[in-house]
Amino acid sequence: MSDSKSGANNPMYGKVPANAFQSGANHPYAITISVYSSTDKTLIKTFSSQAAAAEWLNTSKVQVSRYVQSGKVWHNKYIFRKSS
């Protein structure tokens, strides 16, 4: 390999591969999601990402994102909120 593409000259230098967080580590831009009961507004579960919440609910992370943004009740059961 030539020296022109090694170290700081490499286009991927300092970047994190897309699959680096598949081992369960949180992505640095992940949004923490809290799931509340729609009836009594009690906290049911908190997730480290929208993808984790979607997996638990057996739906897509896009669906979770839409319900977080709209504030609507999902399947007459849950309310999703971003946690700080």
C-alpha positions as CSV (number, residue, x, y, z in Angstrom):
1,M,0.0,0.0,0.0
2,S,1.4,3.4,-0.8
3,D,2.1,6.0,1.8
4,S,-0.3,8.4,0.1
5,K,-3.4,6.4,1.3
6,S,-2.3,5.5,4.8
7,G,-2.9,7.3,8.1
8,A,-4.4,10.8,7.9
9,N,-4.3,10.6,4.1
10,N,-6.8,7.7,4.0
11,P,-10.3,8.9,3.1
12,M,-11.7,6.7,5.9
13,Y,-9.3,8.1,8.6
14,G,-11.2,9.1,11.7
15,K,-14.5,7.8,10.4
16,V,-16.5,5.0,12.1
17,P,-17.7,2.2,9.9
18,A,-21.4,1.8,9.5
19,N,-21.5,-1.6,11.1
20,A,-19.3,-0.7,14.1
21,F,-22.3,-0.5,16.4
22,Q,-24.0,-3.8,15.6
23,S,-22.4,-5.4,18.6
24,G,-24.9,-3.5,20.9
25,A,-22.9,-0.3,21.5
26,N,-24.9,2.9,21.1
27,H,-24.5,5.0,18.1
28,P,-23.3,8.5,19.0
29,Y,-26.4,10.1,17.4
30,A,-28.9,7.6,18.8
31,I,-32.0,9.1,20.4
32,T,-33.2,7.6,23.7
33,I,-36.9,6.7,23.5
34,S,-39.2,6.3,26.5
35,V,-42.4,4.2,26.0
36,Y,-45.4,5.2,28.2
37,S,-48.8,3.5,28.7
38,S,-51.5,5.4,26.9
39,T,-54.0,4.9,29.6
40,D,-52.2,6.0,32.8
41,K,-49.1,7.6,31.3
42,T,-46.7,5.4,33.3
43,L,-43.2,4.6,32.0
44,I,-43.1,1.1,30.6
45,K,-39.6,0.9,29.2
46,T,-36.7,3.1,28.0
47,F,-34.6,2.3,24.9
48,S,-31.2,3.5,23.9
49,S,-32.3,4.1,20.3
50,Q,-35.3,4.2,18.0
51,A,-34.1,0.9,16.4
52,A,-34.1,-0.8,19.8
53,A,-37.6,0.4,20.5
54,A,-38.8,-0.7,17.1
55,E,-37.3,-4.2,17.6
56,W,-39.1,-4.6,20.9
57,L,-42.4,-3.5,19.3
58,N,-41.8,-5.6,16.2
59,T,-42.1,-2.5,13.9
60,S,-39.8,-0.3,11.9
61,K,-37.7,2.5,13.3
62,V,-39.3,4.9,10.8
63,Q,-42.7,4.1,12.4
64,V,-41.3,4.8,15.9
65,S,-39.8,8.1,14.6
66,R,-43.2,9.2,13.2
67,Y,-45.0,8.5,16.4
68,V,-42.4,10.3,18.4
69,Q,-42.7,13.4,16.2
70,S,-46.5,13.3,16.1
71,G,-47.2,12.4,19.7
72,K,-50.0,10.1,18.6
73,V,-50.9,6.9,20.5
74,W,-49.4,3.7,18.9
75,H,-52.0,0.9,18.6
76,N,-54.1,2.4,21.4
77,K,-51.3,1.2,23.8
78,Y,-48.2,3.3,23.8
79,I,-46.9,6.8,23.6
80,F,-43.3,7.4,22.5
81,R,-41.2,10.3,23.8
82,K,-37.6,11.4,23.3
83,S,-35.7,11.3,26.6
84,S,-33.1,13.8,27.5
